[in-house]
Amino acid sequence: MKRPLTERLIQCECCPRRCGVNRVEGKVGFCRVPADIQISHAGLHYGEEPPISGTQGSGTIFFAGCNLRCVFCQNYQISQEFQQGHTRTLTTDELASEMLCLQSKGAHNINFVSPTHVIFQMADAIEAAKGKGLVVPVVYNSNGYDSVDALRQIRGLVDIYLPDIKYLENRLGKQFSAVDDYADIVPGVLREMLGQVGHLEMDDGGVAIRGLLVRHLVLPGCLENSRSCLNFLAGLSPDTFVSIMSQYSPQYRACDYPEINRPLREDEYDEIRDYALDCGLENAFIQEIKSRDHYLPDFRKENPFDSA
């Protein structure tokens, strides 16, 4: 009988921080999450990139906690302040049931948001769900600060990788996300993901069925970092699908950092959009600058993405 991957949490090295704590016994590392599966929201989401949301919605499952501390995080209510409530604790079988429920509602896929620190719990639940009839693609929607070794442990369970490339300057990662080596880690992560699933493939309706789609959020005043990220993606392969995101706005603790305590300007975004095309990245999704108001979630609501 195959041993559950959650046994690897006895000395946790599921992300590059390699905290080494025994989460099975309730100890917590940087992510502040023990071995329990804690989710903040599960439901159909229509605000992802078109190949992910499609027409019927993406079956999103938001995990609580995070292995970064982004000062501008739009999901800070569940990534940073989740201990104040708005979470449910599930068993592996219960998480599998959530996946099957979303599939029954017509979700194009099961979209795990912020899975890095719960990658092994997620993997065990995927296997359980597949054994009970899960057939839609599985999306791994991460911040990009993943463990290549952990990703190799779950090979074959994820159909679509949807990671960020936040920084290729460690100075920015340390300043804004409390991480010293993001720029050193993310290139290997993206190479591993591309090697596992290849470039993004879509069905006749334009809905993703397999492959890699990389997100990059353009930060105000950090355009050289954006250019570095796009240069890397073009070098990885000019066929890489990239989502160039304009939705930055100064949320959470961004007010404490004057250099990013303002919205992204339209001319800044246009410069980076044009630069992507100059790099040969023609498989690019772009956003309207007003999207920064449209996509802000409120996890105090039953539907966090309901703007009403």
C-alpha positions as CSV (number, residue, x, y, z in Angstrom):
1,M,0.0,0.0,0.0
2,K,1.3,3.4,-1.0
3,R,2.3,5.6,2.0
4,P,0.7,9.0,2.2
5,L,2.8,11.9,1.3
6,T,1.7,13.7,4.5
7,E,4.2,11.6,6.3
8,R,6.9,13.9,4.9
9,L,5.5,16.6,7.3
10,I,7.2,14.9,10.3
11,Q,10.3,16.9,9.4
12,C,8.8,19.5,7.0
13,E,10.7,20.5,4.0
14,C,7.8,21.0,1.7
15,C,9.0,24.5,0.6
16,P,12.4,26.1,0.2
17,R,12.4,27.4,3.8
18,R,13.0,23.8,5.0
19,C,11.7,24.6,8.5
20,G,12.2,21.0,9.6
21,V,9.4,21.1,12.2
22,N,7.1,18.1,13.0
23,R,3.8,19.4,11.7
24,V,2.1,16.1,12.4
25,E,2.6,16.8,16.1
26,G,1.1,20.2,15.7
27,K,4.3,22.2,15.4
28,V,4.4,25.1,12.9
29,G,7.1,26.7,10.9
30,F,7.1,29.9,8.9
31,C,3.7,29.2,7.3
32,R,2.1,28.8,10.7
33,V,0.0,25.9,9.5
34,P,0.2,22.4,11.2
35,A,-0.5,19.2,9.3
36,D,-4.3,20.0,9.3
37,I,-5.8,21.0,6.0
38,Q,-7.2,24.6,6.6
39,I,-9.2,26.2,3.8
40,S,-10.7,29.7,3.7
41,H,-13.0,29.4,0.7
42,A,-14.1,26.9,-1.9
43,G,-16.3,27.9,-4.9
44,L,-16.6,28.7,-8.5
45,H,-14.4,31.7,-9.5
46,Y,-14.8,33.6,-12.8
47,G,-12.0,36.1,-12.4
48,E,-9.0,34.0,-13.4
49,E,-7.4,34.1,-16.9
50,P,-9.9,33.1,-19.6
51,P,-8.4,29.6,-20.1
52,I,-8.7,28.9,-16.4
53,S,-12.2,30.4,-15.7
54,G,-13.7,29.6,-19.0
55,T,-17.4,30.0,-19.1
56,Q,-18.4,27.8,-16.2
57,G,-15.8,29.0,-13.6
58,S,-12.7,27.6,-12.0
59,G,-13.3,25.4,-8.9
60,T,-11.1,27.3,-6.5
61,I,-10.0,26.1,-3.1
62,F,-8.1,28.7,-1.1
63,F,-5.8,27.4,1.5
64,A,-5.1,29.4,4.6
65,G,-1.6,30.5,5.4
66,C,1.4,31.2,3.1
67,N,5.2,30.7,3.0
68,L,5.7,34.4,2.0
69,R,4.8,37.6,3.8
70,C,4.0,39.9,0.9
71,V,3.3,43.4,2.3
72,F,0.9,44.1,-0.6
73,C,-1.0,40.8,-0.5
74,Q,-4.6,41.2,-1.7
75,N,-5.5,37.9,0.1
76,Y,-3.9,39.0,3.4
77,Q,-7.1,38.1,5.3
78,I,-6.4,34.4,4.7
79,S,-2.7,34.4,4.0
80,Q,-1.5,36.5,6.9
81,E,-4.4,36.9,9.3
82,F,-6.2,33.6,8.9
83,Q,-5.8,32.7,12.6
84,Q,-8.5,35.3,13.3
85,G,-11.1,33.0,11.7
86,H,-12.7,32.5,8.3
87,T,-11.2,29.0,7.9
88,R,-12.4,25.4,8.0
89,T,-10.3,22.4,9.0
90,L,-10.8,19.4,6.7
91,T,-9.5,15.8,6.5
92,T,-8.0,14.4,3.3
93,D,-11.3,12.8,2.5
94,E,-13.3,15.9,3.1
95,L,-11.0,17.9,0.8
96,A,-11.5,15.2,-1.8
97,S,-15.3,15.7,-1.4
98,E,-14.9,19.4,-1.9
99,M,-13.2,18.8,-5.2
100,L,-15.9,16.4,-6.3
101,C,-18.6,18.9,-5.3
102,L,-17.0,21.6,-7.4
103,Q,-16.7,19.2,-10.3
104,S,-20.4,18.4,-10.0
105,K,-21.2,22.2,-10.2
106,G,-19.6,22.3,-13.6
107,A,-16.1,23.6,-12.7
108,H,-13.7,23.4,-15.6
109,N,-10.9,22.5,-13.1
110,I,-9.9,22.2,-9.5
111,N,-7.8,25.3,-8.7
112,F,-5.7,25.1,-5.5
113,V,-4.7,28.6,-4.4
114,S,-1.6,28.9,-2.3
115,P,-0.8,25.2,-2.1
116,T,3.0,25.3,-1.5
117,H,2.9,24.8,2.2
118,V,0.2,22.1,2.0
119,I,1.5,20.4,-1.1
120,F,1.5,16.9,0.4
121,Q,-1.9,17.1,2.0
122,M,-3.2,18.4,-1.3
123,A,-1.5,15.5,-3.2
124,D,-3.1,12.9,-0.9
125,A,-6.5,14.5,-1.4
126,I,-6.1,14.6,-5.2
127,E,-5.3,10.8,-5.2
128,A,-8.4,10.2,-3.1
129,A,-10.6,12.3,-5.3
130,K,-9.3,10.6,-8.5
131,G,-10.2,7.3,-7.0
132,K,-13.8,8.6,-6.5
133,G,-14.3,10.0,-10.0
134,L,-12.4,13.3,-10.3
135,V,-11.7,13.8,-14.0
136,V,-11.3,17.6,-14.5
137,P,-7.8,19.1,-14.6
138,V,-6.0,20.0,-11.4
139,V,-4.5,23.5,-11.2
140,Y,-1.5,24.3,-8.9
141,N,-1.8,28.1,-8.3
142,S,1.3,29.2,-6.3
143,N,3.5,32.1,-5.5
144,G,6.4,30.5,-7.2
145,Y,8.4,29.9,-4.0
146,D,8.2,26.1,-4.3
147,S,10.4,23.2,-3.6
148,V,11.6,21.5,-6.8
149,D,11.9,18.2,-4.8
150,A,8.3,18.5,-3.5
151,L,7.1,19.2,-7.1
152,R,8.8,16.0,-8.3
153,Q,7.1,14.1,-5.5
154,I,3.6,15.0,-6.9
155,R,4.5,14.6,-10.6
156,G,1.5,13.4,-12.5
157,L,-1.1,14.8,-10.1
158,V,-1.1,18.3,-11.5
159,D,-2.3,19.1,-15.0
160,I,-1.9,22.9,-15.0
161,Y,0.8,24.9,-13.2
162,L,-0.2,28.6,-12.5
163,P,2.8,30.0,-10.6
164,D,3.9,33.6,-10.1
165,I,7.3,35.0,-11.0
166,K,7.3,37.9,-8.5
167,Y,11.0,38.9,-8.4
168,L,14.3,38.3,-10.1
169,E,15.9,40.7,-7.6
170,N,16.4,39.2,-4.2
171,R,16.5,42.7,-2.7
172,L,12.8,43.2,-3.6
173,G,11.9,39.7,-2.3
174,K,13.5,40.5,1.0
175,Q,12.0,43.9,1.3
176,F,8.4,43.1,0.3
177,S,8.0,39.4,0.9
178,A,10.3,38.4,3.8
179,V,12.3,36.0,1.6
180,D,16.0,36.1,1.0
181,D,16.4,33.8,-2.1
182,Y,13.2,34.1,-4.2
183,A,15.2,35.1,-7.3
184,D,17.5,32.1,-6.8
185,I,14.6,29.6,-6.4
186,V,11.9,30.5,-8.9
187,P,13.9,29.8,-12.2
188,G,14.4,26.2,-11.2
189,V,10.7,25.9,-10.2
190,L,9.5,27.2,-13.5
191,R,11.8,24.9,-15.4
192,E,10.5,21.9,-13.4
193,M,6.9,22.9,-14.0
194,L,7.4,23.3,-17.7
195,G,9.2,20.0,-17.8
196,Q,6.3,18.2,-16.2
197,V,3.4,19.6,-18.1
198,G,4.8,21.5,-21.2
199,H,3.3,24.6,-22.7
200,L,-0.4,25.5,-22.1
201,E,-2.8,23.5,-24.1
202,M,-6.5,24.4,-24.6
203,D,-9.5,22.6,-25.9
204,D,-11.7,23.7,-28.8
205,G,-13.5,26.1,-26.4
206,G,-10.3,27.8,-25.3
207,V,-10.3,26.2,-21.8
208,A,-6.9,25.0,-20.5
209,I,-6.5,21.2,-20.2
210,R,-2.7,21.0,-19.5
211,G,0.4,23.1,-19.3
212,L,2.2,26.1,-17.7
213,L,0.8,29.6,-17.4
214,V,3.1,32.0,-15.5
215,R,1.8,35.2,-13.8
216,H,3.7,38.4,-13.2
217,L,2.3,41.2,-11.2
218,V,3.8,44.5,-12.3
219,L,4.8,46.6,-9.2
220,P,4.9,50.4,-9.4
221,G,8.4,51.7,-9.8
222,C,9.9,48.2,-10.2
223,L,9.9,48.0,-14.0
224,E,13.5,46.8,-14.2
225,N,12.5,43.8,-12.1
226,S,9.5,43.2,-14.5
227,R,11.9,43.4,-17.5
228,S,14.2,40.8,-15.9
229,C,11.2,38.5,-15.2
230,L,10.0,38.7,-18.8
231,N,13.6,38.2,-20.2
232,F,13.8,35.0,-18.1
233,L,10.5,33.7,-19.4
234,A,11.5,34.5,-23.0
235,G,14.7,32.6,-22.4
236,L,12.8,29.7,-20.9
237,S,10.9,29.5,-24.1
238,P,9.3,32.3,-26.2
239,D,6.2,30.0,-26.4
240,T,5.7,30.4,-22.6
241,F,2.2,31.6,-21.8
242,V,2.4,34.6,-19.4
243,S,-0.3,36.7,-17.7
244,I,1.0,40.2,-17.2
245,M,-1.1,41.6,-14.3
246,S,-2.0,45.2,-13.9
247,Q,-4.1,44.8,-10.8
248,Y,-1.6,46.0,-8.2
249,S,-3.0,48.4,-5.6
250,P,-1.5,49.3,-2.2
251,Q,-3.2,46.8,0.1
252,Y,-2.5,45.4,3.5
253,R,0.8,46.9,4.7
254,A,1.9,48.6,1.5
255,C,1.2,52.0,3.1
256,D,4.4,51.4,5.1
257,Y,6.5,51.3,2.0
258,P,6.5,54.7,0.2
259,E,7.9,53.3,-3.0
260,I,4.9,51.0,-3.6
261,N,2.3,53.0,-1.7
262,R,0.4,54.0,-4.9
263,P,-1.5,52.2,-7.7
264,L,0.3,51.1,-10.8
265,R,0.2,53.8,-13.5
266,E,-1.2,53.0,-17.0
267,D,2.1,54.1,-18.7
268,E,4.1,51.8,-16.5
269,Y,1.9,48.8,-17.4
270,D,1.9,49.7,-21.1
271,E,5.7,49.8,-21.0
272,I,6.0,46.3,-19.6
273,R,3.3,45.0,-21.9
274,D,5.2,46.3,-24.9
275,Y,8.4,44.9,-23.6
276,A,6.9,41.4,-23.4
277,L,6.1,41.6,-27.1
278,D,9.6,42.9,-27.8
279,C,10.9,39.8,-26.0
280,G,8.9,37.6,-28.3
281,L,6.4,36.6,-25.7
282,E,3.4,36.6,-27.9
283,N,1.3,34.2,-25.7
284,A,0.6,37.0,-23.3
285,F,-2.6,37.7,-21.4
286,I,-3.1,41.4,-20.5
287,Q,-5.4,43.3,-18.1
288,E,-7.1,46.6,-18.2
289,I,-5.6,48.9,-15.6
290,K,-9.0,49.3,-13.8
291,S,-8.8,45.6,-12.9
292,R,-7.2,46.5,-9.6
293,D,-10.6,47.5,-8.3
294,H,-12.5,44.6,-9.8
295,Y,-10.5,41.7,-8.4
296,L,-10.1,42.7,-4.8
297,P,-11.5,39.9,-2.6
298,D,-13.2,40.1,0.8
299,F,-13.0,36.8,2.5
300,R,-15.4,37.9,5.2
301,K,-18.1,37.3,2.6
302,E,-19.6,34.0,1.6
303,N,-18.5,34.8,-1.9
304,P,-15.2,36.8,-1.5
305,F,-15.4,38.0,-5.2
306,D,-18.9,39.4,-5.0
307,S,-18.4,43.1,-5.4
308,A,-22.0,43.9,-4.4
